C-alpha cells in the first residue's frame, strides 16, 4: 500500500489538513518521513506513536483524550492503553503539527473542526445497539473526565503559586535569621570581651578606679546582658518561624504531588 497516496485520499477534505495547507505547510511537511516505514497492518502502542511524533507519552495521551471528546479520532483501547493504526497516527500528527503553530492550542483545534463533536455524538448514540451501549456512553464519561482534569489543572496551578510564595517567605525568614544570628554571635563576643576587661579592672583596684565606676560598669554589663537575651529570643523566634514555614511548604508539596497523581490517573 502506498501510504502517502492513501493519506491523500483519506485526508484531502480533512479540516486540520486544510488548515495546515493554509498555514503554508509544504508537501514534505504534510507527508512526514515516518509514513515510509509505518506498517498499515500493525497496531501501535502509545509509546511507539509518541516516539514517531516526537512528543511525550503523557502529552500524547492528553491530546488523544481531547480529540476523542471532540469526536475527531475514533480510537480503541487494550485495557487502559490506547492503540493506534496508521490513520489514527496521521490524525495525531496533524493535531501535534497544529499545536506547534504559533498561538495555537486545543481550543483552536475545536474551532477549526467546528461542531463535529456534537454531530458525531448524536449519531453514535442514535445508531449504537444495546450490545454497544457502553461504548456509546464513553463520550459523556470522557467529558466528565475532561472537566475534572481542568479542575485539577487549576488546583495544581494554585498550589504551585502557593509553594512559590511559601518558598519566598521561607527564604526571607532564613535571611532574617542569619542576620540576627550573626549579630547575636558578634554581641556575644563583645560582651565576653567586656566582662574580661571588667574582671581585670576589678583585680587591679587602682585608687582612681572608684566604687562609682564599678557600679556604672555593672549597669552597662547588665544592660548588655539584657540586650543579649532579647536578641536570643528574636533568634529563637526566627528559628520557630523557619520550622513552621518548612512544615507548611512540605505539606503543600505533598498536596501538589497528590493533585498531579490524580490528574495523571484521569489522563491514563
C-alpha positions as CSV (number, residue, x, y, z in Angstrom):
1,X,0.0,0.0,0.0
2,X,1.2,3.5,-0.9
3,X,0.6,5.2,2.4
4,X,1.1,8.7,1.1
5,X,-1.4,8.2,-1.7
6,X,-3.8,6.6,0.8
7,X,-3.3,9.6,3.2
8,X,-4.0,12.0,0.4
9,X,-7.3,10.2,-0.4
10,X,-8.4,10.0,3.2
11,X,-7.4,13.5,4.3
12,X,-7.8,15.8,1.4
13,X,-11.0,17.2,2.9
14,X,-9.9,17.0,6.5
15,X,-10.2,20.3,8.2
16,X,-6.9,20.1,10.1
17,X,-5.1,19.0,6.9
18,X,-6.6,22.0,5.0
19,X,-5.6,24.3,7.9
20,X,-2.0,23.3,7.7
21,X,-2.1,23.9,4.0
22,X,-3.4,27.4,4.6
23,X,-0.6,27.9,7.2
24,X,1.9,27.2,4.4
25,X,2.8,23.6,5.2
26,X,4.8,22.1,2.3
27,X,4.2,18.7,0.8
28,X,7.2,17.4,2.7
29,X,5.7,18.6,6.0
30,X,2.2,17.2,5.2
31,X,3.6,13.8,4.4
32,X,6.3,13.1,7.1
33,X,9.0,10.6,6.7
34,X,7.5,8.1,9.2
35,X,4.9,7.3,6.6
36,X,7.6,5.4,4.7
37,X,8.1,2.9,7.4
38,X,4.7,2.7,9.3
39,X,3.2,-0.7,8.8
40,X,-0.5,-0.3,7.7
41,X,-1.3,-3.8,9.2
42,X,0.3,-3.1,12.5
43,X,-1.3,-1.8,15.7
44,X,0.9,0.7,17.5
45,X,1.2,1.4,21.2
46,X,1.1,4.9,22.8
47,X,4.9,4.8,23.4
48,X,5.6,3.9,19.8
49,X,3.4,6.7,18.4
50,X,4.8,9.2,20.9
51,X,8.3,8.3,19.6
52,X,7.1,8.7,15.9
53,X,5.6,12.1,16.7
54,X,8.5,13.2,18.9
55,X,6.2,14.0,21.9
56,X,6.0,12.7,25.4
57,X,3.8,9.7,26.2
58,X,1.8,11.8,28.7
59,X,1.2,14.6,26.2
60,X,0.0,12.1,23.6
61,X,-2.5,10.6,26.0
62,X,-3.8,14.1,26.9
63,X,-4.1,15.1,23.2
64,X,-5.8,11.8,22.5
65,X,-8.4,12.2,25.2
66,X,-9.2,15.7,24.0
67,X,-9.5,14.6,20.3
68,X,-11.8,11.8,21.4
69,X,-14.0,14.3,23.2
70,X,-14.1,16.5,20.2
71,X,-15.0,13.5,18.1
72,X,-12.1,13.9,15.7
73,X,-10.5,10.5,16.4
74,X,-12.2,7.1,16.9
75,X,-9.7,5.2,19.0
76,X,-9.7,1.9,20.6
77,X,-8.0,0.6,23.8
78,X,-6.4,-2.6,25.0
79,X,-7.2,-2.4,28.7
80,X,-6.2,1.1,29.9
81,X,-3.9,1.8,26.9
82,X,-4.6,3.4,23.6
83,X,-3.9,1.5,20.4
84,X,-3.3,3.2,17.0
85,X,-3.4,2.2,13.4
86,X,-1.9,4.3,10.6
87,X,-4.9,6.6,10.2
88,X,-5.0,7.5,13.9
89,X,-1.3,8.0,13.8
90,X,-1.6,10.5,11.0
91,X,-4.6,12.2,12.7
92,X,-2.4,12.7,15.8
93,X,0.4,14.0,13.6
94,X,-2.0,16.7,12.2
95,X,-3.0,17.6,15.8
96,X,0.6,17.9,17.1
97,X,1.5,19.9,14.0
98,X,-1.2,22.4,14.6
99,X,-0.3,22.7,18.3
100,X,3.2,23.5,17.3
101,X,2.0,26.5,15.2
102,X,2.4,29.9,16.9
103,X,-0.5,30.9,19.2
104,X,-2.4,27.6,18.6
105,X,-3.9,25.3,21.3
106,X,-6.5,22.6,21.7
107,X,-9.3,25.3,21.7
108,X,-8.1,26.4,18.2
109,X,-8.5,22.8,17.0
110,X,-12.0,22.7,18.4
111,X,-12.8,25.9,16.5
112,X,-11.2,24.5,13.3
113,X,-13.3,21.4,13.5
114,X,-16.5,23.3,14.3
115,X,-19.4,21.4,15.7
116,X,-18.3,17.9,14.6
117,X,-18.2,16.7,18.2
118,X,-22.0,17.3,18.8
119,X,-23.0,15.8,15.4
120,X,-20.7,12.8,15.9
121,X,-22.0,12.2,19.5
122,X,-25.7,12.3,18.4
123,X,-25.0,9.9,15.5
124,X,-23.2,7.4,17.7
125,X,-26.0,7.4,20.4
126,X,-28.7,7.0,17.8
127,X,-27.0,4.2,15.8
128,X,-25.4,2.1,18.6
129,X,-27.4,-1.0,19.7
130,X,-27.7,-2.4,23.2
131,X,-24.6,-4.5,22.9
132,X,-22.5,-1.4,22.1
133,X,-24.2,0.9,24.7
134,X,-21.1,1.1,26.9
135,X,-19.0,2.4,24.0
136,X,-21.8,4.9,23.1
137,X,-21.8,6.3,26.6
138,X,-18.0,6.7,26.6
139,X,-18.1,10.3,25.3
140,X,-20.2,11.8,28.1
141,X,-17.9,9.9,30.6
142,X,-14.9,11.4,28.9
143,X,-16.5,14.8,29.0
144,X,-16.8,14.5,32.8
145,X,-13.2,13.4,33.0
146,X,-12.2,16.4,30.9
147,X,-13.9,18.7,33.3
148,X,-12.2,17.0,36.3
149,X,-8.8,17.3,34.6
150,X,-9.4,21.0,34.0
151,X,-10.3,21.4,37.7
152,X,-7.2,19.5,38.8
153,X,-5.1,21.7,36.4
154,X,-6.4,24.8,38.1
155,X,-5.8,23.4,41.6
156,X,-2.3,22.4,40.6
157,X,-1.5,26.0,39.3
158,X,-2.9,27.4,42.5
159,X,-0.8,25.0,44.6
160,X,2.3,25.8,42.6
161,X,1.7,29.5,43.3
162,X,1.3,28.8,47.0
163,X,4.5,26.9,47.0
164,X,6.3,29.7,45.2
165,X,5.0,32.2,47.8
166,X,5.9,29.8,50.6
167,X,9.4,29.4,49.3
168,X,9.8,33.2,49.1
169,X,8.6,33.6,52.7
170,X,10.9,30.8,53.8
171,X,13.9,32.4,52.1
172,X,13.1,35.8,53.7
173,X,12.8,34.1,57.2
174,X,16.2,32.5,56.6
175,X,17.7,35.8,55.6
176,X,16.4,37.5,58.8
177,X,17.5,34.5,60.9
178,X,21.1,34.6,59.5
179,X,21.3,38.4,60.0
180,X,20.1,38.2,63.7
181,X,22.2,35.1,64.3
182,X,25.4,36.8,63.1
183,X,24.5,39.9,65.1
184,X,23.9,37.9,68.2
185,X,27.2,36.0,67.9
186,X,29.0,39.3,67.4
187,X,27.3,40.7,70.5
188,X,28.3,37.6,72.5
189,X,32.0,38.2,71.6
190,X,31.7,41.8,72.5
191,X,30.1,41.0,75.8
192,X,32.6,38.4,76.7
193,X,35.4,40.8,76.0
194,X,33.7,43.5,78.1
195,X,33.4,41.0,81.0
196,X,37.0,40.0,80.8
197,X,38.1,43.7,80.8
198,X,35.9,44.4,83.8
199,X,37.4,41.5,85.8
200,X,40.9,42.8,85.0
201,X,39.9,46.3,86.2
202,X,38.4,44.9,89.5
203,X,41.6,42.9,90.2
204,X,43.8,45.9,89.9
205,X,41.8,48.0,92.3
206,X,43.6,51.2,91.4
207,X,42.9,54.2,93.5
208,X,41.4,56.1,90.6
209,X,39.0,53.2,89.9
210,X,36.3,54.2,92.3
211,X,33.2,52.3,93.5
212,X,31.0,54.5,91.4
213,X,33.0,53.5,88.3
214,X,32.4,49.8,89.2
215,X,28.7,50.4,89.8
216,X,28.4,52.2,86.4
217,X,30.2,49.4,84.7
218,X,27.9,46.8,86.3
219,X,24.9,48.7,85.0
220,X,26.4,48.7,81.5
221,X,27.1,45.0,81.7
222,X,23.6,44.2,82.9
223,X,22.1,46.2,80.1
224,X,24.3,44.4,77.6
225,X,23.3,41.0,79.0
226,X,19.6,42.0,78.8
227,X,20.1,43.0,75.2
228,X,21.7,39.7,74.5
229,X,18.7,37.9,76.0
230,X,16.4,39.9,73.8
231,X,18.4,39.1,70.7
232,X,18.5,35.4,71.7
233,X,14.7,35.4,71.9
234,X,14.5,37.0,68.4
235,X,16.8,34.4,67.0
236,X,14.7,31.6,68.6
237,X,11.5,33.2,67.2
238,X,13.1,33.2,63.7
239,X,14.1,29.6,64.1
240,X,10.5,28.8,65.0
241,X,9.2,30.7,62.0
242,X,11.5,28.7,59.7
243,X,10.4,25.4,61.2
244,X,6.7,26.3,60.7
245,X,7.3,27.6,57.2
246,X,9.2,24.4,56.3
247,X,6.4,22.2,57.6
248,X,3.8,24.3,55.7
249,X,5.8,24.1,52.5
250,X,6.3,20.4,52.9
251,X,2.6,19.9,53.3
252,X,1.8,22.0,50.1
253,X,4.4,20.0,48.1
254,X,2.7,16.7,49.3
255,X,-0.7,18.1,48.3
256,X,0.7,19.1,44.9
257,X,2.0,15.6,44.4
258,X,-1.4,14.2,45.2
259,X,-3.1,16.5,42.7
260,X,-0.6,15.6,40.0
261,X,-1.1,11.9,40.7
262,X,-4.8,12.2,40.5
263,X,-4.7,14.2,37.2
264,X,-2.3,11.6,35.7
265,X,-4.8,8.8,36.8
266,X,-7.6,10.6,34.9
267,X,-5.4,11.1,31.8
268,X,-4.5,7.4,31.8
